[in-house]
Amino acid sequence: MRYASAALVAVLAACTPEPAKQAEPMMADSGVVSEIVGVATVSDGSTIRIGQRRIRFDGVATPGQGSMCGDVNVYRGAADALRQITRSNQVSCRISDAPDSSGRDIAQCSVEGADLGEYMVTNGWAREVPRDSGGAYAEEEAAARVAGLGVWNASCPANLWRGRDYSE
């Protein structure tokens, strides 16, 4: 009986497939590069969820939760603006940084080729973070400020950006 059990274990081991191996990820300067595509759920003006992955846009910042400019909830305004462009569309995100301190992936995301970070800055609902964007959205932010779009139109308090550093 002992030999039969040993033989059965050997046969089962030989028939069990090896676990699938994941391909080695490509490395960027600051982290792993991967791509995820799907319909997004908007969390806030710079964060979406595709499936179980939480993704923050690289190079931009939006007003924090509860941020008000006069009687306008600009946190909600930013999220609503993002919902308009992502609604029922496939969102493609290229994840290229290690997760942030909240565990969100950092990515460049687009809908039909339109960069979502650029869209949010152009419409005044986000501002550029030059040290992360390399100045990619500087002209868009300047134009949104001049045109008084989004947060640049409202009477926002000086602490809207909560003391965050937006220098290079």
N, C-alpha and C positions, 0 to 999 in steps of 0.2 A: 504494500500500500504506500509505503514511504517513497519508493521509486516512482510509482504512478503519479504521486503528487508532484514530485520534482520534475517529471517529464511534462506534466500538464503546465506547470509554471513556465518551463522553458519554451513550450509551444506558444503559450499566450504572449510571452515576451517577444518572441520572434514575429508574431502577427500584429502587435501593437505598433501603429505608426509613430514615428518620432514627432514631437511637437513642431509646429511650423516655426520657422525662424523668420524674424523680422529683418527686412533689409536695413543695412546700416544707413542712418540718416545722413543727409548732406549737412555740412557745417558751414554756417555763416560766421562773420567776424564775432558776433556776440551770442550765438546760440544755434539751435537746430532750425533748419528750414523745412517746412512741410506746408501742404496746402489742404484746406478744407472748403468744401462747397456745400451749400444747402440753404434752405429758407431760414432766415434769422428771426429771433425774437429779440426785441430791443429791451435792454435793461435800463440804460440811460443814454445820454447824448453821445457817449464815446465807447459804449460797451454793448455787445450783442452776445447772444447765445445761439450756437448752431449745434443741435443735438445736446450733448452734455458739456460741450466746450464753451467756456466763457472767454470772450475775446475783447481786448481793449485796443482801440486804434492807436497806432504808433505815431508820435509826433504832434498830437493835439491834446488839448484839455478842454473840458466843458464845465459849466457851473456845477458845484456840488449840490447834493440833496438839500432841499429846503431853501435854495438861493432865490432871493426875491429882489427885483428891481422895481421899486414902487409897488404897484399891486400886481405885477407880472411875475409869475413863478417861472423863472428862466431855466431852472432844472427841467421842469416839465416841458417847456417850450422846445428845448434842445432835443429831448427824447421824442416829442411829437414830430419834429422836423425829420429826424432820422427814420421814424416809422413811415413817413410818406414815401421816401425813396426805396426803402427795403420791402415794403408791403408786398407779400406774395412773390417777390422776385428771388432768384437764385443769387446768393451772395458768395463771392469767392474771396477767401482770405489766405494770404501768404504769411505764415507765422515764421518770424525770423529772430525772435529774442526769447530768452529764458522768461518764464512767467514773472509777473510783477509780485509785489509783496502780498497782494490779495489772491494770488493763485491764478490770475487771468493770463491767458496767452496774449502776447503783444504781436500785432499784425497790421499789414496793409490790406485793406478790404475794398472790394469794388462790386458794383452792380452794373452789368452790361458795359464794363470798361470804365465806368465813372468811379474815381477814387472817393470813398466815403469820407475820409478825413478832409480832403479838399472841399468836398460838398458842404460839410459842416462849417468850415472856416469861411468859405465864400459866402455863405448865407448868414454869417454872423453868430452862429450858435456855438462856435468853438474858437479857441485861439491856438496859435501855433506854439509849440514848445521847441525852440530852435536847437537846443542841445540834442534833441531826439530826432528832429526832422531834417537837420542840416540846412534849414532855411527854405525848405520846399514850399511852404505855404505863406511866406512873407508878403508877397504881392497880393495874394487873396485876402489876407487879414487887413492889410492897409486899405484895400478897396472897400471891404465891408465896413471898416471904421468910417471912411469918408462918406459912404452911402447911408450910414446909420442903420445897418441891418442887424437883426437879432438883438443880442445884448448891447450892441453899440447904439441902439436906438432908445433903449430904456434908460431911466434914471437909476443907474446902478450905484450901490455904495462902493466906496474905495476898497473895501475888503471882499469884494465879490470873488476874487481868485484866492482868498484865504492865505495870503502871504506867500504863495508859491513863486518860485524863481523862474522867470521866463527869459532869462538871458542865455547867451550861448555858452 
